[in-house]
């Protein structure tokens, strides 16, 4: 309804013939419209189009509450927050009502009394969609008062009886009436709170301080949980588990391309503005590190390896490339393989190892980095056809590399070794010295990992020999 013509009283709302829909009807209507127009339901969500999204669409069309099961960093919260777009732009509510009552059919005693006294003159407000969403992270200290409500001692002191419904101070769930309520990490709720949740979802009976109040709330409930905890043997009570209509499993990106798309999308805007040129093979190496980590027996897979690992690692290597360009006065910042050791700062805080040992994180990360480079190199080159690069090293050529080495040193090397120049060109390096330096490091390290070149550590860099 246009803002200029929207009703401001109950009488005007009745005359406008505006039809108030339930939350589920509203979401279903808007989903049907989006599907008909082929509009994206979750813009910015990568890799779920053929797996998770169809299941969510089915649940919304069926009016089912949803539990999203997945390890950390699988976009569960972002999916939920995007569902707000399925609500109407705004809906009419009783002005001043704590629980967003429908003016045509109020459920709280205060609003019912106001309708009886004011009739069609009852004031109406319009609630925007963003105000119809609330979210709570489940923690052991959450109480029934936080979620559902409690007796307000101030109202009792003013002379109201404890049995009077108007003494109740409503919690977060009633205040989300006619909207979407999300609770993250559902199994972390204490069992007594879980009991209050399933009672509210199914029977709509709310008991506060021993007083039974009938509140037929209109709420679409969504929860997230780790699959490890969301079992009958875990921390979820069976009656609550039974009341969610759809249990949908999320997942990590299934291809390197999807991981890279997320990295690019979520990378800090500060780094995008810095004019950094990141070669495609470097993006693939960073994405491959995360992919390998998700299959590594050294890493606790129950806690998962979040996509935030890829994003943070990507930002770290770009940041180091930018730092190098500033210190050396280079015009372009281009990440190299010698920047990878710096991701120790962004990697170790986001994964959990199966066993703890001093320095183990660095060794695991180094092993994953080597394997990632080897896998990525194999997608670009056939080692057997690179004899023209290897031969000068067998004849005595020695090359040193490092993250602090000026790009011009690599340009000289490429000019001296004809086969290396051809390989750098195949990687798409342009005329910029910084891009040539990055490509040269990738070729040398790939040949070493394929056992065609020897490598020794020299200070903070490496020396390659035949």
C-alpha positions as a Markdown table, in Angstrom:
| # | Residue | x | y | z |
|---|---|---|---|---|
| 1 | Unk | 0.0 | 0.0 | 0.0 |
| 2 | Unk | 1.5 | 3.4 | -1.0 |
| 3 | Unk | 2.7 | 5.5 | 2.0 |
| 4 | Unk | 0.4 | 8.4 | 1.0 |
| 5 | Unk | -2.8 | 6.3 | 1.1 |
| 6 | Unk | -2.1 | 3.8 | 3.9 |
| 7 | Unk | -4.7 | 3.7 | 6.6 |
| 8 | Unk | -4.0 | 5.4 | 9.9 |
| 9 | Unk | -7.0 | 4.1 | 11.8 |
| 10 | Unk | -8.8 | 0.8 | 12.1 |
| 11 | Unk | -11.8 | 2.2 | 10.3 |
| 12 | Unk | -9.7 | 3.4 | 7.4 |
| 13 | Unk | -8.0 | 0.0 | 7.3 |
| 14 | Unk | -11.4 | -1.8 | 7.0 |
| 15 | Unk | -12.5 | 0.6 | 4.2 |
| 16 | Unk | -9.3 | 0.0 | 2.3 |
| 17 | Unk | -10.1 | -3.7 | 2.1 |
| 18 | Unk | -6.5 | -4.4 | 2.9 |
| 19 | Unk | -6.2 | -8.1 | 3.6 |
| 20 | Unk | -3.9 | -9.0 | 6.5 |
| 21 | Unk | -2.1 | -12.3 | 5.8 |
| 22 | Unk | -0.3 | -14.6 | 8.2 |
| 23 | Unk | 3.5 | -14.6 | 8.1 |
| 24 | Unk | 3.5 | -17.9 | 6.3 |
| 25 | Unk | 0.9 | -16.8 | 3.7 |
| 26 | Unk | 2.9 | -13.6 | 3.2 |
| 27 | Unk | 6.2 | -15.4 | 2.7 |
| 28 | Unk | 4.6 | -17.9 | 0.4 |
| 29 | Unk | 3.0 | -15.2 | -1.7 |
| 30 | Unk | 6.3 | -13.3 | -2.2 |
| 31 | Unk | 8.2 | -16.5 | -2.9 |
| 32 | Unk | 5.8 | -17.5 | -5.6 |
| 33 | Unk | 6.2 | -14.0 | -7.1 |
| 34 | Unk | 10.0 | -14.3 | -7.1 |
| 35 | Unk | 9.9 | -17.8 | -8.6 |
| 36 | Unk | 7.5 | -16.7 | -11.3 |
| 37 | Unk | 9.8 | -13.8 | -12.2 |
| 38 | Unk | 13.0 | -15.9 | -11.9 |
| 39 | Unk | 14.4 | -13.5 | -9.3 |
| 40 | Unk | 17.2 | -14.8 | -7.1 |
| 41 | Unk | 16.0 | -15.7 | -3.7 |
| 42 | Unk | 19.3 | -15.4 | -1.9 |
| 43 | Unk | 21.6 | -13.0 | -3.7 |
| 44 | Unk | 25.2 | -13.3 | -2.5 |
| 45 | Unk | 24.8 | -16.9 | -1.5 |
| 46 | Unk | 27.2 | -19.1 | -3.6 |
| 47 | Unk | 27.0 | -22.8 | -4.2 |
| 48 | Unk | 23.5 | -23.6 | -2.8 |
| 49 | Unk | 21.3 | -23.1 | -5.9 |
| 50 | Unk | 20.9 | -26.8 | -6.7 |
| 51 | Unk | 21.1 | -28.1 | -3.1 |
| 52 | Unk | 20.0 | -26.0 | -0.2 |
| 53 | Unk | 17.8 | -23.3 | -1.9 |
| 54 | Unk | 15.3 | -25.7 | -3.4 |
| 55 | Unk | 14.7 | -27.3 | 0.0 |
| 56 | Unk | 14.2 | -23.9 | 1.6 |
| 57 | Unk | 11.7 | -23.0 | -1.1 |
| 58 | Unk | 9.8 | -26.3 | -0.5 |
| 59 | Unk | 9.6 | -25.6 | 3.2 |
| 60 | Unk | 8.3 | -22.0 | 2.8 |
| 61 | Unk | 5.7 | -23.2 | 0.3 |
| 62 | Unk | 4.6 | -25.8 | 2.8 |
| 63 | Unk | 4.6 | -23.4 | 5.7 |
| 64 | Unk | 7.1 | -25.4 | 7.6 |
| 65 | Unk | 9.5 | -24.1 | 10.3 |
| 66 | Unk | 13.1 | -24.8 | 9.5 |
| 67 | Unk | 16.3 | -26.0 | 11.1 |
| 68 | Unk | 19.5 | -25.4 | 9.1 |
| 69 | Unk | 22.1 | -28.0 | 10.0 |
| 70 | Unk | 25.7 | -27.3 | 9.3 |
| 71 | Unk | 29.2 | -26.6 | 10.6 |
| 72 | Unk | 30.4 | -23.1 | 11.2 |
| 73 | Unk | 30.9 | -20.8 | 8.2 |
| 74 | Unk | 28.3 | -22.3 | 5.9 |
| 75 | Unk | 26.2 | -19.1 | 5.5 |
| 76 | Unk | 23.4 | -20.3 | 7.7 |
| 77 | Unk | 22.8 | -17.0 | 9.4 |
| 78 | Unk | 23.1 | -15.1 | 6.1 |
| 79 | Unk | 20.4 | -17.4 | 4.6 |
| 80 | Unk | 18.1 | -16.7 | 7.4 |
| 81 | Unk | 18.6 | -12.9 | 7.3 |
| 82 | Unk | 17.9 | -12.9 | 3.6 |
| 83 | Unk | 14.5 | -14.5 | 4.2 |
| 84 | Unk | 13.3 | -11.1 | 5.5 |
| 85 | Unk | 13.1 | -10.1 | 1.8 |
| 86 | Unk | 10.1 | -12.5 | 1.6 |
| 87 | Unk | 8.1 | -10.3 | 4.0 |
| 88 | Unk | 5.9 | -7.4 | 2.7 |
| 89 | Unk | 7.5 | -4.0 | 2.7 |
| 90 | Unk | 5.3 | -3.1 | 5.7 |
| 91 | Unk | 2.2 | -4.4 | 7.6 |
| 92 | Unk | -0.4 | -2.6 | 9.8 |
| 93 | Unk | -0.1 | -3.0 | 13.5 |
| 94 | Unk | -1.9 | -1.5 | 16.5 |
| 95 | Unk | 0.0 | 1.7 | 17.4 |
| 96 | Unk | 2.2 | 1.2 | 20.5 |
| 97 | Unk | 1.6 | -2.5 | 20.8 |
| 98 | Unk | 4.6 | -4.5 | 22.2 |
| 99 | Unk | 3.8 | -7.5 | 20.1 |
| 100 | Unk | 2.8 | -6.0 | 16.8 |
| 101 | Unk | -0.8 | -6.9 | 17.0 |
| 102 | Unk | -3.0 | -7.2 | 13.9 |
| 103 | Unk | -5.5 | -4.3 | 14.2 |
| 104 | Unk | -8.2 | -6.5 | 12.7 |
| 105 | Unk | -7.7 | -9.3 | 15.2 |
| 106 | Unk | -5.6 | -8.4 | 18.3 |
| 107 | Unk | -4.5 | -11.1 | 20.6 |
| 108 | Unk | -3.1 | -9.2 | 23.6 |
| 109 | Unk | -5.5 | -8.0 | 26.3 |
| 110 | Unk | -4.3 | -4.4 | 26.2 |
| 111 | Unk | -5.1 | -4.1 | 22.5 |
| 112 | Unk | -8.4 | -5.9 | 22.8 |
| 113 | Unk | -9.4 | -3.3 | 25.5 |
| 114 | Unk | -8.3 | -0.5 | 23.2 |
| 115 | Unk | -10.4 | -1.8 | 20.3 |
| 116 | Unk | -13.4 | -2.0 | 22.6 |
| 117 | Unk | -12.9 | 1.6 | 23.8 |
| 118 | Unk | -11.9 | 3.2 | 20.5 |
| 119 | Unk | -13.5 | 1.1 | 17.9 |
| 120 | Unk | -12.8 | 2.3 | 14.4 |
| 121 | Unk | -10.8 | 5.2 | 15.7 |
| 122 | Unk | -8.0 | 2.9 | 17.0 |
| 123 | Unk | -4.7 | 4.3 | 15.8 |
| 124 | Unk | -2.8 | 2.1 | 13.3 |
| 125 | Unk | 1.0 | 2.1 | 12.5 |
| 126 | Unk | 2.8 | 0.4 | 9.7 |
| 127 | Unk | 5.8 | -1.8 | 10.6 |
| 128 | Unk | 8.6 | -2.1 | 8.0 |
| 129 | Unk | 10.0 | -5.6 | 7.2 |
| 130 | Unk | 13.4 | -5.0 | 8.8 |
| 131 | Unk | 11.7 | -4.5 | 12.2 |
| 132 | Unk | 9.9 | -7.9 | 11.9 |
| 133 | Unk | 13.0 | -10.0 | 12.3 |
| 134 | Unk | 14.8 | -10.9 | 15.5 |
| 135 | Unk | 17.7 | -13.2 | 16.2 |
| 136 | Unk | 19.1 | -14.7 | 19.4 |
| 137 | Unk | 22.3 | -16.7 | 19.9 |
| 138 | Unk | 21.6 | -19.6 | 22.2 |
| 139 | Unk | 23.7 | -19.5 | 25.4 |
| 140 | Unk | 23.3 | -21.5 | 28.6 |
| 141 | Unk | 22.4 | -18.3 | 30.5 |
| 142 | Unk | 19.3 | -17.6 | 28.5 |
| 143 | Unk | 16.1 | -17.6 | 30.6 |
| 144 | Unk | 12.4 | -18.0 | 29.9 |
| 145 | Unk | 12.1 | -14.3 | 30.7 |
| 146 | Unk | 14.5 | -13.4 | 27.9 |
| 147 | Unk | 12.6 | -15.4 | 25.2 |
| 148 | Unk | 9.0 | -15.5 | 26.4 |
| 149 | Unk | 8.5 | -13.0 | 29.3 |
| 150 | Unk | 8.1 | -12.4 | 33.0 |
| 151 | Unk | 6.0 | -10.6 | 35.5 |
| 152 | Unk | 6.9 | -6.9 | 35.6 |
| 153 | Unk | 7.3 | -5.9 | 39.3 |
| 154 | Unk | 6.8 | -2.2 | 38.5 |
| 155 | Unk | 3.3 | -3.0 | 37.1 |
| 156 | Unk | 2.5 | -5.0 | 40.2 |
| 157 | Unk | 3.7 | -2.1 | 42.4 |
| 158 | Unk | 1.3 | 0.1 | 40.5 |
| 159 | Unk | -1.5 | -1.9 | 41.9 |
| 160 | Unk | -2.2 | -4.7 | 39.3 |
| 161 | Unk | -2.8 | -8.2 | 40.4 |
| 162 | Unk | -0.3 | -10.9 | 39.7 |
| 163 | Unk | -2.9 | -12.9 | 37.8 |
| 164 | Unk | -3.6 | -9.9 | 35.5 |
| 165 | Unk | -2.3 | -10.5 | 32.0 |
| 166 | Unk | -1.3 | -6.8 | 31.8 |
| 167 | Unk | 1.4 | -7.3 | 34.4 |
| 168 | Unk | 3.4 | -9.4 | 31.9 |
| 169 | Unk | 6.6 | -8.0 | 30.3 |
| 170 | Unk | 6.9 | -9.8 | 27.0 |
| 171 | Unk | 10.1 | -11.4 | 25.9 |
| 172 | Unk | 11.9 | -11.5 | 22.5 |
| 173 | Unk | 9.6 | -14.1 | 20.9 |
| 174 | Unk | 6.2 | -12.3 | 21.5 |
| 175 | Unk | 7.8 | -9.1 | 20.4 |
| 176 | Unk | 8.6 | -10.7 | 17.1 |
| 177 | Unk | 4.9 | -11.6 | 16.6 |
| 178 | Unk | 4.0 | -11.4 | 12.8 |
| 179 | Unk | 7.7 | -11.8 | 11.9 |
| 180 | Unk | 10.6 | -14.2 | 11.6 |
| 181 | Unk | 12.4 | -15.4 | 14.8 |
| 182 | Unk | 15.8 | -17.0 | 14.5 |
| 183 | Unk | 17.7 | -18.8 | 17.2 |
| 184 | Unk | 21.3 | -19.7 | 16.4 |
| 185 | Unk | 23.0 | -22.9 | 17.9 |
| 186 | Unk | 19.6 | -24.2 | 19.2 |
| 187 | Unk | 21.1 | -27.2 | 21.1 |
| 188 | Unk | 23.0 | -24.8 | 23.4 |
| 189 | Unk | 19.7 | -23.8 | 25.0 |
| 190 | Unk | 19.1 | -25.3 | 28.4 |
| 191 | Unk | 16.5 | -28.2 | 28.3 |
| 192 | Unk | 13.9 | -26.2 | 30.3 |
| 193 | Unk | 14.1 | -23.4 | 27.8 |
| 194 | Unk | 13.8 | -25.9 | 24.9 |
| 195 | Unk | 10.6 | -27.1 | 26.6 |
| 196 | Unk | 9.2 | -23.5 | 26.6 |
| 197 | Unk | 10.1 | -23.3 | 22.9 |
| 198 | Unk | 8.3 | -26.4 | 21.7 |
| 199 | Unk | 5.2 | -25.5 | 23.8 |
| 200 | Unk | 5.1 | -22.1 | 22.2 |
| 201 | Unk | 5.6 | -23.5 | 18.7 |
| 202 | Unk | 2.9 | -26.2 | 18.8 |
| 203 | Unk | 0.3 | -25.5 | 21.5 |
| 204 | Unk | 0.8 | -21.7 | 21.7 |
| 205 | Unk | 0.4 | -21.9 | 25.5 |
| 206 | Unk | 2.8 | -19.7 | 27.4 |
| 207 | Unk | 3.2 | -20.2 | 31.2 |
| 208 | Unk | 4.9 | -17.3 | 33.0 |
| 209 | Unk | 5.4 | -17.6 | 36.8 |
| 210 | Unk | 2.8 | -20.3 | 36.9 |
| 211 | Unk | 0.1 | -18.2 | 35.0 |
| 212 | Unk | -1.2 | -19.7 | 31.8 |
| 213 | Unk | -1.6 | -17.2 | 29.0 |
| 214 | Unk | -3.0 | -18.1 | 25.6 |
| 215 | Unk | -1.0 | -16.2 | 23.0 |
| 216 | Unk | -1.6 | -17.5 | 19.5 |
| 217 | Unk | 1.5 | -15.8 | 18.1 |
| 218 | Unk | 2.1 | -15.7 | 14.3 |
| 219 | Unk | 5.8 | -16.4 | 14.0 |
| 220 | Unk | 7.9 | -18.1 | 11.5 |
| 221 | Unk | 10.6 | -19.9 | 13.5 |
| 222 | Unk | 14.1 | -20.8 | 12.0 |
| 223 | Unk | 17.0 | -22.3 | 13.9 |
| 224 | Unk | 20.6 | -23.3 | 13.2 |
| 225 | Unk | 22.5 | -26.1 | 14.8 |
| 226 | Unk | 25.7 | -28.2 | 14.4 |
| 227 | Unk | 24.8 | -31.7 | 13.1 |
| 228 | Unk | 27.0 | -33.1 | 15.9 |
| 229 | Unk | 24.7 | -31.7 | 18.6 |
| 230 | Unk | 21.4 | -32.0 | 16.8 |
| 231 | Unk | 20.8 | -35.7 | 17.5 |
| 232 | Unk | 18.8 | -37.7 | 20.1 |
| 233 | Unk | 22.2 | -38.4 | 21.8 |
| 234 | Unk | 23.2 | -34.7 | 21.6 |
| 235 | Unk | 21.8 | -31.6 | 23.4 |
| 236 | Unk | 18.4 | -31.4 | 21.7 |
| 237 | Unk | 15.2 | -32.7 | 23.3 |
| 238 | Unk | 13.2 | -35.0 | 21.0 |
| 239 | Unk | 9.8 | -33.1 | 21.2 |
| 240 | Unk | 11.4 | -29.9 | 20.0 |
| 241 | Unk | 13.2 | -31.7 | 17.2 |
| 242 | Unk | 9.9 | -33.2 | 16.1 |
| 243 | Unk | 8.2 | -29.8 | 15.8 |
| 244 | Unk | 10.5 | -28.4 | 13.1 |
| 245 | Unk | 8.9 | -29.3 | 9.7 |
| 246 | Unk | 12.1 | -29.2 | 7.6 |
| 247 | Unk | 15.6 | -30.2 | 8.5 |
| 248 | Unk | 18.0 | -28.8 | 5.8 |
| 249 | Unk | 21.7 | -29.6 | 5.6 |
| 250 | Unk | 24.0 | -26.9 | 4.5 |
| 251 | Unk | 27.5 | -27.5 | 3.1 |
| 252 | Unk | 30.8 | -25.9 | 2.3 |
| 253 | Unk | 31.6 | -24.9 | -1.3 |
| 254 | Unk | 32.0 | -28.0 | -3.4 |
| 255 | Unk | 34.3 | -26.6 | -6.0 |
| 256 | Unk | 37.4 | -24.3 | -6.0 |
| 257 | Unk | 35.5 | -21.9 | -8.3 |
| 258 | Unk | 32.7 | -21.5 | -5.7 |
| 259 | Unk | 35.3 | -20.9 | -2.9 |
| 260 | Unk | 37.0 | -18.3 | -5.0 |
| 261 | Unk | 33.7 | -16.6 | -5.8 |
| 262 | Unk | 33.1 | -16.3 | -2.0 |
| 263 | Unk | 36.6 | -15.0 | -1.4 |
| 264 | Unk | 36.2 | -12.3 | -4.0 |
| 265 | Unk | 32.8 | -11.3 | -2.8 |
| 266 | Unk | 33.7 | -11.1 | 0.9 |
| 267 | Unk | 37.2 | -9.7 | 0.7 |
| 268 | Unk | 37.7 | -6.4 | 2.6 |
| 269 | Unk | 36.7 | -3.3 | 0.6 |
| 270 | Unk | 39.9 | -1.7 | 1.8 |
| 271 | Unk | 41.9 | -4.2 | -0.2 |
| 272 | Unk | 39.7 | -4.0 | -3.3 |
| 273 | Unk | 40.4 | -0.2 | -3.3 |
| 274 | Unk | 44.2 | -0.7 | -3.1 |
| 275 | Unk | 44.8 | -1.6 | -6.7 |
| 276 | Unk | 46.1 | -5.1 | -6.0 |
| 277 | Unk | 46.5 | -7.6 | -8.9 |
| 278 | Unk | 45.9 | -11.2 | -7.7 |
| 279 | Unk | 46.8 | -13.9 | -10.3 |
| 280 | Unk | 44.1 | -16.6 | -10.7 |
| 281 | Unk | 46.5 | -19.4 | -9.7 |
| 282 | Unk | 47.1 | -17.6 | -6.3 |
| 283 | Unk | 43.3 | -17.6 | -5.8 |
| 284 | Unk | 43.2 | -21.3 | -6.6 |
| 285 | Unk | 46.1 | -22.1 | -4.2 |
| 286 | Unk | 44.3 | -20.3 | -1.3 |
| 287 | Unk | 41.0 | -22.0 | -2.1 |
| 288 | Unk | 42.7 | -25.4 | -2.4 |
| 289 | Unk | 44.3 | -25.0 | 1.1 |
| 290 | Unk | 40.9 | -24.7 | 2.6 |
| 291 | Unk | 39.5 | -27.6 | 0.6 |
| 292 | Unk | 42.4 | -29.8 | 1.7 |
| 293 | Unk | 42.0 | -28.7 | 5.3 |
| 294 | Unk | 38.4 | -29.9 | 5.2 |
| 295 | Unk | 39.7 | -33.4 | 4.4 |
| 296 | Unk | 42.7 | -33.4 | 6.7 |
| 297 | Unk | 42.8 | -36.0 | 9.5 |
| 298 | Unk | 45.0 | -33.5 | 11.4 |
| 299 | Unk | 42.0 | -31.1 | 11.7 |
| 300 | Unk | 38.9 | -31.5 | 13.8 |
| 301 | Unk | 36.2 | -31.9 | 11.1 |
| 302 | Unk | 33.4 | -31.8 | 13.7 |
| 303 | Unk | 34.0 | -28.1 | 14.2 |
| 304 | Unk | 34.5 | -27.6 | 10.5 |
| 305 | Unk | 36.7 | -25.4 | 8.4 |
| 306 | Unk | 34.8 | -22.2 | 7.7 |
| 307 | Unk | 34.9 | -20.2 | 4.5 |
| 308 | Unk | 36.2 | -17.5 | 6.7 |
| 309 | Unk | 39.5 | -19.3 | 6.6 |
| 310 | Unk | 39.7 | -18.8 | 2.8 |
| 311 | Unk | 38.6 | -15.1 | 3.1 |
| 312 | Unk | 41.0 | -14.3 | 5.9 |
| 313 | Unk | 43.9 | -16.1 | 4.1 |
| 314 | Unk | 43.1 | -14.3 | 0.9 |
| 315 | Unk | 43.1 | -10.9 | 2.7 |
| 316 | Unk | 46.4 | -11.8 | 4.4 |
| 317 | Unk | 48.4 | -12.5 | 1.3 |
| 318 | Unk | 47.0 | -9.5 | -0.4 |
| 319 | Unk | 47.9 | -7.4 | 2.6 |
| 320 | Unk | 51.5 | -8.7 | 2.6 |
| 321 | Unk | 51.7 | -8.0 | -1.2 |
| 322 | Unk | 50.5 | -4.4 | -0.5 |
| 323 | Unk | 53.0 | -4.0 | 2.3 |
| 324 | Unk | 55.8 | -5.1 | 0.0 |
| 325 | Unk | 54.8 | -2.8 | -2.7 |
| 326 | Unk | 54.8 | 0.2 | -0.3 |
| 327 | Unk | 58.2 | -0.7 | 1.2 |
| 328 | Unk | 59.9 | -1.4 | -2.1 |
| 329 | Unk | 58.2 | 1.5 | -4.0 |
| 330 | Unk | 56.6 | -0.8 | -6.5 |
| 331 | Unk | 53.7 | 0.4 | -8.6 |
| 332 | Unk | 51.6 | -2.8 | -8.5 |
| 333 | Unk | 51.0 | -5.2 | -5.6 |
| 334 | Unk | 50.7 | -8.8 | -6.7 |
| 335 | Unk | 50.7 | -11.7 | -4.2 |
| 336 | Unk | 53.3 | -14.4 | -4.5 |
| 337 | Unk | 53.8 | -17.9 | -3.0 |
| 338 | Unk | 56.4 | -16.5 | -0.7 |
| 339 | Unk | 53.5 | -14.6 | 1.0 |
| 340 | Unk | 51.8 | -17.8 | 2.0 |
| 341 | Unk | 53.8 | -18.2 | 5.3 |
| 342 | Unk | 52.1 | -15.1 | 6.6 |
| 343 | Unk | 48.7 | -16.8 | 6.6 |
| 344 | Unk | 49.7 | -18.5 | 9.8 |
| 345 | Unk | 48.1 | -15.5 | 11.6 |
| 346 | Unk | 44.7 | -16.0 | 9.8 |
| 347 | Unk | 44.7 | -19.8 | 9.6 |
| 348 | Unk | 45.5 | -21.0 | 13.1 |
| 349 | Unk | 42.8 | -19.1 | 14.9 |
| 350 | Unk | 40.1 | -20.6 | 12.7 |
| 351 | Unk | 40.8 | -24.4 | 12.8 |
| 352 | Unk | 41.0 | -26.9 | 15.6 |
| 353 | Unk | 43.6 | -29.6 | 15.5 |
| 354 | Unk | 42.9 | -33.1 | 16.6 |
| 355 | Unk | 45.9 | -33.1 | 18.9 |
| 356 | Unk | 47.7 | -30.1 | 20.5 |
| 357 | Unk | 51.5 | -29.7 | 20.2 |
| 358 | Unk | 53.6 | -26.6 | 20.2 |
| 359 | Unk | 54.2 | -25.4 | 16.6 |
| 360 | Unk | 51.9 | -28.1 | 15.1 |
| 361 | Unk | 49.6 | -25.5 | 13.5 |
| 362 | Unk | 52.5 | -24.1 | 11.4 |
| 363 | Unk | 53.6 | -27.6 | 10.3 |
| 364 | Unk | 50.0 | -28.5 | 9.3 |
| 365 | Unk | 49.6 | -25.2 | 7.4 |
| 366 | Unk | 52.9 | -25.7 | 5.6 |
| 367 | Unk | 52.0 | -29.2 | 4.5 |
| 368 | Unk | 48.6 | -28.0 | 3.3 |
| 369 | Unk | 50.2 | -25.2 | 1.4 |
| 370 | Unk | 52.6 | -27.5 | -0.4 |
| 371 | Unk | 49.9 | -29.9 | -1.4 |
| 372 | Unk | 47.7 | -27.0 | -2.6 |
| 373 | Unk | 50.5 | -25.6 | -4.8 |
| 374 | Unk | 51.2 | -29.0 | -6.2 |
| 375 | Unk | 47.5 | -29.6 | -7.1 |
| 376 | Unk | 47.1 | -26.2 | -8.6 |
| 377 | Unk | 50.4 | -26.4 | -10.6 |
| 378 | Unk | 49.2 | -29.7 | -12.1 |
| 379 | Unk | 46.1 | -27.9 | -13.5 |
| 380 | Unk | 48.4 | -25.5 | -15.4 |
| 381 | Unk | 51.5 | -27.4 | -16.5 |
| 382 | Unk | 52.6 | -30.8 | -17.7 |
| 383 | Unk | 56.0 | -31.2 | -15.9 |
| 384 | Unk | 57.3 | -33.5 | -18.6 |
| 385 | Unk | 57.2 | -30.7 | -21.1 |
| 386 | Unk | 59.2 | -28.2 | -19.0 |
| 387 | Unk | 62.7 | -29.5 | -19.6 |
| 388 | Unk | 63.7 | -26.1 | -21.1 |
| 389 | Unk | 63.1 | -24.6 | -17.6 |
| 390 | Unk | 64.8 | -27.4 | -15.6 |
| 391 | Unk | 67.9 | -27.7 | -17.8 |
| 392 | Unk | 69.6 | -24.4 | -16.8 |
| 393 | Unk | 69.4 | -25.4 | -13.2 |
| 394 | Unk | 70.9 | -28.8 | -14.0 |
| 395 | Unk | 73.8 | -26.8 | -15.6 |
| 396 | Unk | 74.4 | -24.9 | -12.4 |
| 397 | Unk | 71.9 | -22.0 | -12.3 |
| 398 | Unk | 70.9 | -20.9 | -8.8 |
| 399 | Unk | 68.0 | -18.7 | -8.0 |
| 400 | Unk | 66.9 | -17.1 | -4.7 |
| 401 | Unk | 63.3 | -16.0 | -3.9 |
| 402 | Unk | 61.6 | -14.3 | -1.1 |
| 403 | Unk | 58.6 | -12.2 | -0.2 |
| 404 | Unk | 60.9 | -9.1 | 0.3 |
| 405 | Unk | 62.8 | -9.6 | -3.0 |
| 406 | Unk | 62.2 | -6.7 | -5.5 |
| 407 | Unk | 60.2 | -7.8 | -8.6 |
| 408 | Unk | 62.9 | -6.6 | -10.9 |
| 409 | Unk | 65.2 | -9.5 | -9.8 |
| 410 | Unk | 62.6 | -11.9 | -11.1 |
| 411 | Unk | 62.4 | -10.0 | -14.4 |
| 412 | Unk | 66.1 | -10.5 | -14.9 |
| 413 | Unk | 65.8 | -14.2 | -14.2 |
| 414 | Unk | 63.0 | -14.7 | -16.7 |
| 415 | Unk | 65.0 | -12.9 | -19.3 |
| 416 | Unk | 67.9 | -15.2 | -18.8 |
| 417 | Unk | 65.9 | -18.5 | -18.9 |
| 418 | Unk | 63.9 | -18.7 | -22.1 |
| 419 | Unk | 61.8 | -21.7 | -21.0 |
| 420 | Unk | 60.8 | -19.8 | -17.8 |
| 421 | Unk | 59.7 | -16.8 | -19.9 |
| 422 | Unk | 57.3 | -19.1 | -21.9 |
| 423 | Unk | 55.9 | -20.6 | -18.7 |
| 424 | Unk | 55.3 | -17.2 | -17.1 |
| 425 | Unk | 53.5 | -16.2 | -20.2 |
| 426 | Unk | 51.2 | -19.2 | -20.0 |
| 427 | Unk | 50.1 | -18.0 | -16.6 |
| 428 | Unk | 48.8 | -14.8 | -18.0 |
| 429 | Unk | 51.5 | -12.5 | -16.5 |
| 430 | Unk | 51.5 | -9.2 | -18.2 |
| 431 | Unk | 54.3 | -6.7 | -18.6 |
| 432 | Unk | 54.2 | -5.6 | -14.9 |
| 433 | Unk | 57.3 | -6.8 | -13.0 |
| 434 | Unk | 55.3 | -7.7 | -10.0 |
| 435 | Unk | 53.1 | -10.1 | -12.0 |
| 436 | Unk | 56.1 | -11.7 | -13.5 |
| 437 | Unk | 57.7 | -12.2 | -10.1 |
| 438 | Unk | 54.6 | -14.0 | -8.8 |
| 439 | Unk | 54.4 | -16.3 | -11.9 |
| 440 | Unk | 58.1 | -17.1 | -11.7 |
| 441 | Unk | 57.8 | -18.2 | -8.0 |
| 442 | Unk | 54.8 | -20.4 | -8.9 |
| 443 | Unk | 56.7 | -22.1 | -11.7 |
| 444 | Unk | 59.9 | -22.7 | -9.5 |
| 445 | Unk | 57.9 | -24.0 | -6.5 |
| 446 | Unk | 55.8 | -26.2 | -8.7 |
| 447 | Unk | 58.9 | -27.8 | -10.3 |
| 448 | Unk | 60.4 | -28.3 | -6.8 |
| 449 | Unk | 57.2 | -30.1 | -5.5 |
| 450 | Unk | 57.3 | -32.3 | -8.6 |
| 451 | Unk | 61.0 | -33.2 | -7.7 |
| 452 | Unk | 62.5 | -31.5 | -10.7 |
| 453 | Unk | 64.3 | -28.8 | -8.7 |
| 454 | Unk | 66.0 | -28.8 | -5.3 |
| 455 | Unk | 65.2 | -26.2 | -2.7 |
| 456 | Unk | 67.0 | -24.9 | 0.4 |
| 457 | Unk | 65.8 | -22.4 | 2.9 |
| 458 | Unk | 67.9 | -19.2 | 3.0 |
| 459 | Unk | 66.9 | -16.7 | 5.6 |
| 460 | Unk | 63.3 | -15.8 | 5.0 |
| 461 | Unk | 63.4 | -17.1 | 1.5 |
| 462 | Unk | 64.5 | -20.1 | -0.6 |
| 463 | Unk | 67.3 | -21.1 | -3.0 |
| 464 | Unk | 66.4 | -23.3 | -6.0 |
| 465 | Unk | 69.1 | -25.4 | -7.6 |
| 466 | Unk | 69.3 | -28.3 | -10.1 |
